[in-house]
């Protein structure tokens, strides 16, 4: 049993830590780093009981908080998690702690401001996953942009201002279109049910309607949401901001960007587009599958020709997130299970790969692959951890990537056309090619560059940023059942919603009165 208000506590603890951090003198650099790390660790430990106390037999939102906020326009302070958002909350708190811990030696100027922005960013990301009121969700979605902009723009690489502005403008464009979609749903819901509300569970009732006006509006709202979420994923061809932001961001920023921020786009499709706009989703399904597969292959092929270590890992994210979207738009249990689990897997494996790049960059101040070779002789612990996460990224059995990719391919194979799964397999082969090439070029061969002969292996703190991710990779790879059990009921419900076999009890009569006869499954109370 967890205490009431735990979601608010998890969400705002980093913000409280950021405010307290302001009172620590900037000269006390070690105290600032320790305090920020302890706050991030406390936030992770506070989120762990959610995993234990979560009721796996229920598909509904749990640990609910519901308070009237702005009653004049129907805004409520509503928080809750289902199995999908719970796993993303845990991923966020874990990577938040790892990112702060990895920054101790990487950030050497304006440390206090840096850690303040990191903690504020953590609150924004957590709020996106736990908010179940559209207004509250949008507030957190926008809040999260600001600290990420400054993290890239102040502590990034040589082209940091260009990358930060590009990131901000791309994401802001998507946010504005998403806001228009939210307002369209808000006013349509009032016209249909006579109530103004931003409640996401209430909005899910719209998925049960099949009136002509609603079907026409769905198409427009679907594309408004699509642009907002596709930019965030990023899906091809909205991906161009990602390599710049990744390459220029500080190491911790890249970890958070790849591990958490990209999942907000995939989460948006799962939470909003599929259950609220099921007819439009199925109508435009071939386009979604096509863009997903193009992203898989394009991201892998571009990654193969990169000369910059970090740029290669960045483009690999385009390919891996294409896999996630393929699973989501398979619209079946296997595909959605695999798609959501692969979101977690990508956060673990690619987050670790960015840490690995950052660790070597701190030592050599270069990311060019040609500047390395034979590092396994000089840094055996580093090489071992790098090898494990490389195998995780390419989907080796016994590691987490294999479970996610296998489940996604099983879902894709259930589609009417098998071409989607065939194309996705091509992406796996290409992914193995560029990751093994990267490992071979940097870790094996001759240790013939004088700068590499003096490199020191990882110290305890550096190893501890990677060890939790390595353990998680083996846990999911060897025993994924606890994760699938958490996803089981929410995914079953989502599949029923998107295929029109799920009617919220209160919506059946109202759907009938609007001219949409409830199917027999709904009349039988199908859940």
Secondary structure, 3 states (H helix, E strand, C coil): CCCCCHHHHHHHHHHHHHHHHCCCCCCCHHHHHHHHHHHHHHHHHHHHHHHHHCCCCCCCCEEEEEEEEEHHHCEEEEEEECHHHHHHHHHHHHHHHHHHHCCCCCCCCCHHHHHHHHHHHHHHHHHHHHECEHHHHHHHHHHHHHHHHHHHHHHCCCCHHHHHHHHHHHHHHHHHHHHHHHHHHHHHHHHHHCCCCCEHHHHHHHHHCCCHHHHHHHHHHHHHHHHHHHHHHCCCCCCHHHHHHHHHCCHHHHHHHHHHHHHHHHHHHHHHHHHHCHHHHHHCHHHHHHHHHHHHHHHHHHHHCCCEHHHHHHHHHHHHHHHHHHHHCCCCHHHHHHHHHHHHHHHHHHHHHHHHHHHHHHHHCCCEHHHCCCHHHHCHHHHHHHHHHHHHHHCCCCCHHHHHHHHHHHHHHCCCCCHHHHHHHHHHHHHHHHHHHHHHHHHCCCCCCHHHCCCCCCCHHHHHHHHHHHHHHHHHHHCCHHHHHHHHHHHHHHHHHHCCCCCCHHHHHHHHHCCCCCCHHHHCCCC
